[in-house]
Amino acid sequence: MTYEEWFGQYLTLYKRKIKPKTRESYARLQGLLAPILGPLDLAAISPDHIQGALIHVEDQAGSRQAQLAFTLLNGCFSRAVRSGHIQKNPVEAVDKPVHHAAKGRAIKGADWQLLKPVILEDTAFALAAFAGLRRGELLGLRREDIDFDAGFIHVRRQLVRIKGQLIEQTPKSEAGVRDVPIAVELLPILKAACRLLHPKARLISAAPETVNHRWKKIQLEEGIEQPYRLHDLRHTYATRLVAAGARLAVVQYALGHSSIKLTVDTYTHIDGADAAEDIKRVSSLMR
């Protein structure tokens, strides 16, 4: 049995319930791996073959895709061992590719003062900055998801682009299904956005690319020298929650993270000024 034949079986037998976006990602990675591994007999594939395939992926698509390919191959070969097709997983002898992701930034200081009025005028930006919603989650919101009586935004779905088509699916993980409290700043914005909407109507009728383009354009107009990513609005939400004293478990829940380590490592940006302010406040309480 060749690697390509086994990979087809692996998807059919063991990955039947993966989300469309994940399936699309697997297909893209397999397109990069197939020229190197595809025709090789599964049992003959060595760690050197795996390393060569990962180098090919990194050269063609970058280090992040090489990391994803490593994870995909590890799962595929691990399952082949468990199914009795091979004796040992060759991926276990290969180091995971290194990827240095661009760090997110929280919007603070003068930049926040410039951008806050603009954010408050745009429902999509406001949902990211004051509720921490991912782009797909805020685009997936319907009028019925905004519960003014209880004071919550019910995050139940996301809107993503797959093979050129906008597809609705559940959030990234089970933790992504959550009820986010409506912040004071958000309340008038959501009331205006929900006015006269049918319960099933989408709150924001825009394509993902349109939201990103609008965010970039606004920053250019406001003279932001080092533009922020749209996702940095989510970073800003998390960082402001921590600075206000919210428990990390609460921040984790609000962001829809399955791991508190991800919350701490990635989405809370504390600098020297933040530390000084907190320590000063704590010190005053200890006198």
N, C-alpha and C positions, 0 to 999 in steps of 0.2 A: 504494500500500500504506500502510495506517495504522500508527501506532506499535503499537497493540494487536495487529494482525495479525502484524507483524514480531516482536514480543516472543514471541508463541506459537511462531513458527517458530524463533526463537533458542533457546528452551528445548528444543524438540523435536530440532533438528538439532545444536546445539552444547553443550548442557548435559544430555545424557542420563544421565551417570554421577555427577551431584552427589548428595550424601547426602540422605536424607529430611529431616533437620533444615534443611539449606540450602535445599532446595526449598520447605519451609514458610515460611522467611524470605523467599524471593523472592516467594512468593504474597502474603504480608502487605504487602511493599513495593509490589508491583504494584497491590494494592487501594488504596493511597494515591496512586499515581502516575496510575492510569488515568483518574480524573475530569478531570485536567488535560491529559494527553498522549494518552490513548487514541484519541480520534476524529481527531486531527490526522494529516495526510499526513506520512509519515516524512521526505521530502525538504524539507518546509516548516518543520520544527521548528528554531527558532533558539536561540542561547544564552539569550535572554530567556525563552523558553518553559521551558527547563531550569531556569533560576533560579527562575521562578515555581513550578514543580513542587516544587523542593527547599524553598522557603519554606513551601509547603503541608504537606509532610511534617513539617518541623520544628514548625510550629504544631500539627499533629495528634498527633505522636508523639515529639517531642523531637529534640535535636541529634544524638544518636548514630544514630537511625534515618535522619536526613537524610544523615549520612555514608555509611551503608550504601547508601542510595538512589543517592547520587552514584557510588559504586563500581559498582553494578549498571548504572546508565545508561551509564557510561563503557565498560564491557565490551560492553553491548548495541549501542551506536552504533559502537564501534570495529569490531565484527564486521560491522555493516551496511556500513561503508566497504570492508572487505576483501572482502565478498561482492558489491560493485558496486551496492548499492542507493542509496547516497548518496555525494557527493563528499568531504564533510568531516564530522568528528565535532564536533557543536556543544558537547559537554560539555568539550572541551579549552579552550574560551574562558571557562569558569566556574570560579570558585574553590571548592575543596572546603570544605564547611561546617565550622565550628570546633566542636569538642566538648571540653569540659574534664571528663574522667572523674574520678570520685571515686578518690582514691589509696588503694591498699591499705595495710594497716598490719601490721607484725609485732608479735606479742604479746610484751611484755617486762616486766621488773621485777615489781612487785607483782601485776599482772594475770596474768602467767605463773605466779607462785606460787599464785595462787588457782585458775586454770583447769587447770593441769597434772594434778592428781589426777583431775579430772573427765574430761579428755581420755584419760587412761590407762585409764579404766573403760569407754570407748566405742570399739568397733572402728572405726567410721566416722571419728570425730574423730581417732583415733590414726593412721589411714592418711593423713589429710590433713596432720597435724602432723609425723609422723615418716617419711613417705615422699613427701610432696608431691603426692599424687594429687588430681586434680580430682574433683568430686562424681560426675560420670557414670562416671569410671574406677573409683572405689572401689565404686560400686554394681554395676558390671559384672563384678567379680571373682568367679571360681568357685574352689572348693577346689583344682582342678587347677592353678590359676595360682600357688599358693603352693608354692614349691620349697624346702623346708627343707634338703635335702641340699646344694644349691648355694648357698643363702642369698639367693635372689632372689624378688621379686614380679614375675611376668610380666604386664605390662600389654598386653592384646591387644584389648580392646573397651571400650565405654562404654554405659551405659544412659541414654537420654534420653527425654523426653516429647514426642511429636509428635501434634498434633491430639487430645490427651487420652489417647493410648495410649503405654505404655512400650515403646520400641523399642530393640533392641540393634544397635549399629553399631560400626565401627572408630573408633579415636581421631581427634581433630581433624585430625591431619596424620600423615605417615609417621614423623615424629620422635616422635609420641606412642606408637608401638609400641616398648616399651623394657623393660629388666630393671632394676628398682630394688632395690638391696641392702636386705636386712631389717635395720633398725637394732636395736641392743641393746634399746631400750625396747619395740620392736614384737614381738620374738620371743615372749615369754610370752603377749601379747595374741592373736597370730595362732594360737599353738598351742591356746589355749583356744577360739578361734572355730572352728577347723578340726576340733576333736575330734568324731568320729563323723559327719562330713559326707561325703556321696557326692561323688566327684570332680567331677560336673557341677553340684552344688548351689551356689547363690550364697552368698557369704560373709556378705552383709548383705541381709536380706529387708525392705527398707523403700523407700517411695516417696521421690523427691527432696525433695518438699515436707515430708515427715515429718522428714527429717534436718535441714533448715533450721529447722523449728519447734522441734525438740529443742535445737538449738544456741542459739537465741534464749532459750528458756525457762531453760536452765541458767545463762546469763549473768545473767538477771534474778534468779534465785535466789541467785547468788553476789555480787550487788551491783556488777556491772561498770557503771560510770557511763557510759562511752562504748562500747556494745557493738561487737564485731567481727563482720565478715561471716564466713560459713563459709569463703569463699575466702581469708580472711586467715590461716587455718591453713597454707595452702600458701605464702603469703608468709613466714610464720614459719619454715617448713622451709628455704626458700631463704636467708633472712637468717642463720639459724643455721649453715648450711653455709659461707657466705662468712666469717662471723665465726670459724669454726673453721679457716679456712685452705684450704678446698677450692678447687681451680682452677675458674675460671668455666666452662670447657668441660665440666667434670664436673657443675656445677650445671645448665648448659643441658641436658645429656643426661638427668639425673635428673628434671628437670621436663618433659621431652618437648617442648622448644622447637625450632623449625626455625631460629630466629635468636638469636644470642647477644646482639644489641642488645636484644631484648625481655627477656631475662634480666636484663641490667644495668639497663635503664631502669625496669622495672616490678616486678621481684620481689626486689630486694635493697635493704633499707632500713637504711642506715648513718647513724647520727646522730653528734653530737659526742662522746658518751661512747664509742661504738664506735671512732671514729677515735683518740681519746686512748689507749685501751687498746692498740690495734694499734701506734701509733707508739711508745708506751712499750716494748712488747715488742721491736720492731725496733731501737730505740735501744740497748737493753741488749745486743743481739747485736752491735752495731757498736763497742762499747767495746773 
